[in-house]
Amino acid sequence: MKSTRLVSCLAFSIAVLLSLASPPSSHSQKGQNVEARINALLGRMTLAEKLAQLQQLDGEANGNFRPEHVQLARQGLLGSTLNVRGAQKTNELQRIAVTESRLKIPLIFGFDVIHGYRTIFPIPLGEAASWDPAAVERAAGIAAAEATAAGVHWTFAPMVDIARDPRWGRIAEGSGEDTYLGSLMARARVRGFQGRDYSAGDKIVACAKHWVAYGAAEAGRDYNTTDVSERTLREVYFPPFKAAVDAGVGTFMSAFNDLNGVPASANHFTLTDVLRREWKFDGFVVSDYTSVEELIKHGVAANGADAAREALNAGVDMEMVSRLYNKHAGELMREGTLSQQTIDEAVRRILRIKFRLGLFDKPYTDEALESAATFNSASVSAAREIAARSLVLLKNDHQTLPLAKSVRSIALIGPLADSRPDMLGSWSGDGKAEDAVTLLQGLKSKLPQTTIKYAKGCEVRCDKADGFEEALRAARDSDVAIVAVGESADMSGEAASRSSLDLPGLQLDLVKAVQATGKPTVVVLMNGRSLTINWLAENTPAILETWFAGSQAGNAIADVLFGDVNPGGKLPVTFPRAVGQVPLYYNHMNTGRPPDANNKYSSKYLDVPWTPLFPFGYGLSYTQFKITNLQLSARRIPLNGKVTVSVDIENTGKRTGDEVVQLYIRDVAASVTRPVKELKGFQRVTLQPGEKKRIELMLGPEQLAFWNRQMRFTVEPGEFKVMVGANSEDLLETAFEVENR
């Protein structure tokens, strides 16, 4: 650790000397000019105008601004809106702000662009199942281009919360249970939304949310309390946010939850000590929807003035929807509990992002571009391709899939087989249900000569079997049955926690009845979380996990079912056998009494295995792969050393396909307990039949270090196990030693 600090200090000293000896770069000059302009503007602003910059007000449900926004913008008393969108609408309100207000400060228009704006991609959990950061970055880039064309400057994404409890509905909006995978996806989404310069005409500023540990909500109940140690914060929940900062994310959003007794929207430790001082983040923090006002219900504020003081002093710069800053900041300053410096610094951060967005120089959107830039053929094609990459083949006994295109008749059954709104999932931006391709439409397009008999069978939450007989007739009269079951789109996302992870309603009974006809049965799952599907896993021959795959869901699923695309997705979350196992995640601690089937006094259950139904990183293919010849470049390395891990991956089957080679480590004996394994690298590779490749993955201090007893991020000497395989359970293993030198 000392040597690492010494190197960092030397590098910093050299950088300082070079900066003094050389003329400043154009980038630094640009930054200095922005800060000078901010200072000049701050010097002219009244307190009311400053407080206006700290306020975000909601628009109407249809994307229009409210009548009061016009007067506020004219007076320079509006800084930002939420949900106002459409090039013509945003330009109209923006023109008032920049031509009629005293200081002509532009507005920033925010909207939830989570997994697409007009063209909808798979839910973020589904995108993470692609294990393809480049594809995720591409999807975010397309979303940014569409949103920008509609006058949106700012998205409240990516959500980078680590979630280990699938009861929590918002697991659908993140990248799952793993910190490493989540960090790569966070970085990819920030880069996709913002690019190298988010003032570019097709980019928007991103917002890392929800800061922090929102995904650890007790009992999986949304908005619930969290109690997380600092070590767990730093090792599990902080890293995806740090990855977003390192990628240049412009804004953060404070979370709804309280954290160790202090609400996230009044938490000085996370908002200032970590985010500002440790990580040097210089963008701004916006509260979640009315989370400042909710400090009263949390019980850390007696009234609105208390809540405003707590949030502002902790480091929340912009208040979303509630108006306590505007109402109480003046009196708080007069009584000395809120400083002018705190207000000015919050305003400075917001103006900084507006300048970086280029709003002062180019405040308007080109209205002629909106229709051409949204939901065009290129974005639709990308949505189909990326959706197919996100699908995970969970089971495929007797090579049931892919289905032959020569099949004469198909029974398509289930409540989700032809439900357009449910293809999009939650937080679907301005995606239109009428443009979503259902599985029924996808099959008809794929197989125009095949007889497809569709029967819903039941609704998602049905409690009666009235439609079963129609579905069973269709199955009996067809060569194969495809049953589309799962959750409706509104059953995951915000305020959509579930106490059960089973298929809702009578859907499982429907699958059982269809399979009892004796016809080959394929189950297509659509859902926003991992589910308990034991009967399906034990009895149905084929299961394809499709999440909520977006605008092109039906076409993408059909591409995979009939072999035009070979599935290569992997689970970003563990599938439990029972809700009683939750939270269940692969990188748990070992305990002093690890599970042992032959020892009652070990960590397990009496009524269910301790193992998952499907492990993290799991997913099948229509071909077969063999991973062999695990080697290390060294068996001993110094504390700051690196080791290259290499394996051979071979396609031993008859189809071209993708495999994700996954690298895990375990620190065998450390000063604090370490997980049984931790993902530290992966590579998705495409191989032709018979093709073999050598894959190399690197391990160094960044991957080997952890937070020790003194809460220092360091590499400790000792043995490290290295495990490589196609999922978190089926792994080759070797080891190396880190020496104390």
Disulfide bonds with the S-S distance in Angstrom:
none
